[in-house]
């Protein structure tokens, strides 16, 4: 009886492991490919990272009502 119960649980665990792995393989491949591209971007010619440009600069003057103490500013 105990051997039959072990065989059923073993079969269940094998099936769970198989189908969970099959479900997670595409997700893991996305991570693997993206990590490869990020780590070896010089192999592909152009840089993958975007270039940044300033669109607008604004001077911030908080005025006298703005608290000068850092704890009060945090609140």
C-alpha positions in Angstrom: 0.0 0.0 0.0 2.8 2.5 0.9 4.6 1.7 -2.3 1.5 2.4 -4.4 1.0 5.8 -2.6 4.6 6.7 -3.2 4.3 5.8 -6.9 1.2 8.1 -7.2 2.8 11.0 -5.5 6.0 10.5 -7.5 4.0 10.5 -10.7 2.2 13.7 -9.6 5.4 15.5 -8.7 7.0 14.6 -12.0 4.0 15.9 -13.9 3.9 19.1 -11.9 7.6 19.6 -12.5 7.3 18.9 -16.2 4.4 21.2 -16.9 5.6 24.0 -14.6 8.9 23.9 -16.4 7.2 24.0 -19.8 5.1 27.0 -18.7 8.1 28.9 -17.4 10.6 28.3 -20.3 9.3 31.2 -22.5 9.5 33.6 -19.6 13.0 32.5 -18.8 14.0 32.8 -22.4 12.8 36.4 -22.5 15.0 37.2 -19.5 18.0 35.3 -21.0 17.8 37.0 -24.4 17.3 40.5 -22.9 20.2 40.0 -20.5 22.4 38.8 -23.4 21.5 41.9 -25.5 22.1 44.3 -22.6 25.5 42.8 -21.7 26.7 42.5 -25.3 25.3 45.6 -26.9 28.6 46.5 -28.6 28.3 43.3 -30.7 25.2 44.7 -32.5 26.6 47.9 -33.9 24.3 50.6 -32.6 23.8 51.3 -29.0 20.5 50.1 -27.6 20.3 52.9 -25.0 18.4 56.0 -25.9 20.1 59.4 -26.2 18.8 62.1 -23.8 18.3 65.7 -24.7 17.1 68.6 -22.5 13.7 69.8 -23.6 13.1 72.5 -20.9 14.9 74.0 -17.9 13.0 75.6 -15.1 14.4 77.5 -12.1 12.7 76.6 -8.9 12.3 79.4 -6.3 10.2 78.0 -3.4 9.7 81.4 -1.8 9.7 82.4 1.9 6.8 80.2 2.9 8.7 77.0 2.0 10.2 75.5 5.2 14.0 75.6 5.4 14.4 72.7 7.9 14.8 69.4 6.1 12.4 67.5 8.5 9.7 70.0 7.8 10.4 69.8 4.0 10.0 66.0 4.2 6.5 66.4 5.8 
